[in-house]
């Protein structure tokens, strides 16, 4: 019997030894979040890589070449990739099997035409919108790949006579309004009516001026030697409400301003690299997190997390379930995910050659809870699957959105059992307790996270509630105190 027990013990140890490296290999990167003090704290993996899909997996004879965008149609799961280097758009089944491609077509004049360096993509219920970048136009096709129409550059007096229209990202509202990012347009996002006529510019950025130029302006205020232009957008998408979410990659001067803002803990929108724009172009993003939603905010090594110089290069943005949204950092090959309040939920990814590592990521898209990342150097799509830990975070956000606060409370408690360093979970529990009128308990969780702003709000609510519940005894104590004081003064007199 002892011999049999030893055999079972040896087998068990062998299984453990084999399983540990496999588990580690499943995610060749660290997952982390930020504490309320601004430091990085490791967390369980919210996503792990499932597979990397290349030309062979896609059943393609010609591999991708410098692909720039990926779009997953929400209702059908059909996948579209802008294969920039091959001057085509490739369409796949939901299982990533090659279906057909769009490269040449007959245009509105009946003449042979072709795509040239296409980048951004958007697909509606019946139309494929392609940023035909090097041809300076948007080309529309039906879902079978048949040509429909062309949308050219807005009129010259709007764009400027010396401006070239270079559409690199497009999104289309249910109304048919097209929102376009042009890489050479500095007046903001271009809004076009469904017929292609110009509607306006949205969200022009604050101009960035270097320190040297600012000093020169102070010394020589009446001498103008430079022209100052705002930073162009990088990419955009729409949420379920039709609101624009857009990313910006700043120049050197803009990076300086952003770095200073992150260092000081600022959360305003002046130099924010991610914006949420309403129809007027106003930035209405909620930034209630510990740090500004800007990708990486740590530019020095923190523990096991290596650092790169300067702010993130956020090349793309994607909307996920239950208010989640993610940005893709090409500089660090990382994905940063936030909730609707701007709280960072988790960050993951790294450069390298293992499954799950990226070389030159260019686009990100959600397919349900899965995340697809397109890589222009690896010429593949990496599929990341959400873990149980990620599922619980999603459930907490869903229950919060549905105002099921008691259920969300259980979710946040489950998250804390898995990740005791997740300050956002303490705050989440505190908010749920506060919404249920349990102010004193909420104060305890805010205190655990050193969240003094919400602690003060909860304390004021608790004090008001306590006074209302004990008003009789408060008045009695006040009356008794007045009587005693009166008697004391009478005695003294």
N, C-alpha and C positions, 0 to 999 in steps of 0.2 A: 504493500500500500504506500509506504514511504517512497519507494522507488518510482511508483506511478505519479505521486505528487511532485517529485523532483522533475520528472519528464514534462508534466504540465507547466511547471514553473519556468523551465528552460524555454518551452515553446512560447509562453506568454512574454518572456523577456525578448525573445527573437522578434516577435510581432511588434513590440514596442520600438525596438531598434530600427526595424524596417520602416515603421510608420512615421517616425519622427522626421527623417529626411524628406519623405514624400510630402508631408504636410508643409515643411518649410519651403520646398521647391514650388508648391502651389501658389505662393505669393512671394516673388523675389524682390520685395520692397517692404518698407515700413508703412504702417497706417498710423496716423496721428491726428490730433486736434490741438487747439490752443486753449490754455488755461486763462482765467480772468486776469492773471498777472502778465499775460503776453508770452508765456513760454510754451514750448511744444511738449505734449504729453502723448506717449505711445498709447495706442488703443487696439482692441481686437480688429481684425480685418472686416471691413464692411463689404468689400468686393474682392473676389479672387479671379484670376484669369482662367477661362474655360478652354479657349482655343484661339489660335491665330490662323485666319483664313487667307490663303494665297491663291494664285492663279490656278494651281492644280486642284485645290479644294473647290474652286468656283467653276471648274470644268471649262476653263478658258484657254484658247490657243495662244493668245497674246496677253502677257501679264500687264498689270497696271504699271503706269509710268508717271511718277510725280503727281499722283491723285491729290486733289485739294478739298473735296467736300463729299459728305455722305448724308443721305436723307432717307429716313424710314417712314413710309406712309402709314399713318396711325391705324386706319381701319383695316387695311389689307396686309400690312407687314411687308409689302414689296419694298425692295432696297434699291436705291439709286446712288451711283458713284460718279462723280465728275473726274474722269480720267484725263487730266490736263495735258500730260505729255503726249498722249495718243490722240488728242483732239476729238474726244468722244465722251458721251455719257453712256454708262453701262447699267443695264437693268437686270436685277436678280429676283428670283423667287424668295419667299420668306426664309427658305433654307439655304440661301446664298448659292443657289445654282444659277449659272448664267442663263438668261432668257433672250435678250436682244440688246442691241446697242444703237445709239444715234450718233452718226458722224457726218454723213452727207444727206442732202435733201434738196428738193426743188422749192425755191422761195416764192414770194407772192407774185413775182413777175414770170414764174414758170422756168426760171433759169437754174442750172445746177449751183448749189451752194454747199458750204461746209462749215463746221465749227472750227474755231481756232483758239486753243488754249482756254477752254471753258473752266470756270472755277465754281462760283456759288450755284446752289440748286434749291428749288422749292417745288413741292408737288401738292396741288389742291385735289379736289374731288375729280376733276376732269382735265387738268392741265399740268404739264411739266414746264416749269420756268427755268431757263438756263442762262446764267451769266456768260455770254460768249465774249469773254474779256478782251482778247486781242482784236476782235472785230468791233469792239465798242458798242455793244448792243445786248438786249435781252431777247432771246428767241423762245417762242412758245410752241409746244408740241402737245398733241393729245396723248392719252395714256398708252396708245399703241405705237407712239413714236412718229406719228404723222405731223408734218408741219402745219401750224395754225397761223402764226403771225410774227412780226418783228416789232420790238419797241426800241427805238433809237435814242440817241442822246437828247436831253432837253434842249430847248432853243439856245442859241449861242449867247444871247444877251443875258440869260439866266446863269449859264455856266461860266461865262467869261470867254472871250475870243481865243485866249491862249490855253484853255483848259481842255484836256482830252478826257473823254468819258471812259472810265475803266471799271465797269461793274464787277465786284468780287464777291458780293453777298446779296441775297434777295429774300424777302419774305412777303407774303401776300395775305392781306386781311380778308375775312369773309365777304366784305363789301367789294372786293376786287382791287382795292388800293394797293399799289406796289411800293414797298419800302426798299431802297437800294443803297448799298454802300459802294461808293466809287473810290478807288484807292488814290485818285488824284484830285478829289473834291474836298475842300477844306471848310465848306459852309455848313456841314452837317449831313444828316441822312436825307436822301432825295425821296420825296413822296410824289408818286405819279398816279393819276386817275386811271381807271380801268382801260380807257381808250389810249393811254400813253401820254396824255397831256400833263404838263407840269402843274403840281399842286402846291409845292413849297419845300422848304428845308426845315428839318427838325433837329433840335439839340446841338447847335454849334458849340464847340468846346471853348473853354477859356484858353486864351493865348498863353503860351509858355515863353518866358524870357529868361535867358541865362543870367547868372550873377554878374558876369563881366559886362553884359549889355546894360543891366540895371545900374551898375556903377557908372558906366559911360554916360547914361542918360542923366544921372545926378550931376555929373561934372559939366556936361555939355547939354543942358536941357533944350536948347533951341536948335540943335543939330540933329537931323534925322538921317541916319545912314543905313538903317535896316527896315525891312518890311516885316510885320509880325502877322503870322497866320495861325489859325487854330489847328489842332491835331485831327487828322481824319480818323474815322472809325475803322475797325478791323473786320467785325462780323456782327450779324444780328439774327434774332429769331423772334417769334411771337409766342405769348402765353395763351392760355385758354380764354382770357378776356380780350385778346387782340392787342395787348400792350407790348410795345417794343422793348426787348432786352438787347443791349449792344455792348461790345467790348472795344477797348481802345488800347493800342500799343503806342506808348509815348516815345518821343525822341529823347536825346540826352538831357535836355533842359526839363522836359516833362517828367522824366524819371527822377531827376533831382527833387522836383517839387513833390512827387508822390512819395519818395523815400522819406522826405522831411515830414510829410503828413503821417505816414505810418509810424515813424519814430516818436512823434508827439502824441500819438493815439487819436488823431483827428478822425472823425467819421463823416465829415461833410462831403459834398459831391464835387467840389471844385476840381480836384485832380483824381477823382475815383475812376479806375479803369473799367468798371462795369456800371452801366446805367439802365434804369427802367424809365422809359419815356412815354408820356401820355400823348394824346392827339395834338396838344399844343407844343410838344417838345420839352415839357417840364420834366425834370428828373424826380420821380416819385418813389424811388427805391427806399425801402425801410432798412436802416442800418443799425439795428439794436444789438448786434453781437459785440463780443469783447473787442474785436478788431474789425477794421474795414474789410468788406468782402473784396479782396484784391489779389487772391492767390496767396503766394508766399509773403509773409511779413517778417521773417527772420532771415537776416543776411549774414549771420555768423553761425558756426557749427553749434548745435544744441544736442549734446549727448550722442546718440547713435544716428542723428539726422544730419546728413551733410548739407552744406549750404552752397548756393551759387551767388555770384555778385549781382546786386541790383534787383529791382522788382520783377515780377513774373511777366512773361510775354503771352498774354491771353489771346490765343488765336481763334478760339471758338467758344460758344456757349450753347447749352442744351437744357430744355425744360424736362424735369422728371416728374414722378407721381407725387401727389399730396404736397405740392408747394416746393418740393426739392428742385434745385437747379445746380448745374455743374459748369465749371469753366476748365479749359484745357490750357496748360502752361507748356508751350513748346520749349522754353529754355530749360526746364527741369524735367520734362516728360512726366508731369504729374497732373492729377485731376483733383480739383477742390470742389467740395459739395456743401451747399448751404441750404437753410430752410427759408421760408417766406419772410422771416424777421431779420434775415441777415446773419444768423448764428451759423458759424462753421460747424458742420457735423463731422466731417472727416476729410482727410487728404491722403492720397496714395499714388503710387507709381514711381518709376525710376528709369534711368537709362541703363542699357545693357543688352544682352543677347538671349537671356532666358525668356521663356513664355511669360508674358505679362510685362516685360520691359519694352520700351519704345525708343526709337531712334530720332525720327523727325515727325512727330504727330501734327496733323493739320486740321482734323475735324473730329467732332464728338457728336453722338446722337444716342437717344434713349430708344429702346424697343421694349415697352413694358417696364420691367425693373432692370433689364439688361442694359449695359452700356457698351456701345460700339465705338472704337477709336480707330480712325484711319491714319496710316503712317505712309508718308510719301517716299521714304527711303527704303523701308522694308517692303513697300508695295503690298501691304496686307491690311486686314482688319482684325484687331484683337477684340474678342468678346469677353467682357467681365461679367461674372454672375454675382448676384447679391447673396450674402451669407445670412445665417440666422440672426446674427447681431444687426446687420443692416435691415433685416425684415422688422425687427422690434422697433428700431428707430422710425421706420416708415409707418408702423402701426400707431406709434405715439403721435406722430404728426397728423395722421388721419383722424384719430380720436380727438385731438385738439381742435382740428378744423370743424369737426362735427359737434363740438362743445360737449363731448362725452368725457368730462374732466375726471370723473372717478375712475373710468377705464384707462384713460391716459396716465393717471397717477400710477396705476399698476405697471403700465408699460415703462415709465421712467424708472420705477424701482427695479424692474428687470434689467434695464440698461445699466444702472449703477452696480447691480450685482456682477455684471460682466465687465464693467469698466469703472472702477471707483474714482478714477482721475478725470472723469468727464464732467467738468464744471457746468456745462450747458444742461446736463441732466438734473443737477441740483436746482438750477434756475427753473428748469421745466417743471419740476415737482413743486417748487415754491409758487410758481404762477398758477398751477392747477389747484393747490391748496388755497391760494388767495381768492381765486374765482369761486371756490366753494365756501368762502367765508371763514376759513380756518386760518386766521391771520397769524396767530401765535406760532402755529406749526410751520407756516410759510416762512416766518422770520428765522426759524432755526435752519432751514435749508438755504436761505439766502446768506445766512451767516457762514455756513459751511463753504460756500463758494466765494465768500468775501464780496458779495454783490450788495454794496451798501446803498445804492440808489433804490433798488426795489425793497430792500430791508426797511428803509425809511418810509416808503409808501405803505408797506404792510404794518409798520409800527403805528402810523397815524390812523390807519383803519382799525387796528386793534384797540387803540386808545379811545377812539370815538365809540366803537362797539361796547367797550367795557363801561364807559360812562353812561351810555344809554341803558345798559342792563342793570347798572347799579346806581341809577339816579336817586332813588329813595335814600340809600345809605349815604350817598355823597351829600345830599341836602341835609340829612340828619347830622352828619359830622360837621358840616358848615354851621348849622344852627347851634349845635352844642358848643362849638368853638367860639362863636360870637357871644353866647351866654356866659361862658367861662371867662372870656376876655372882659366882658362888661362887669362881671362881678369882681374880677381882679382889679380893674381900674377903680371900681367903687371902693374896694377895700383899701387901695393905695390912697385914694382921696380922703 
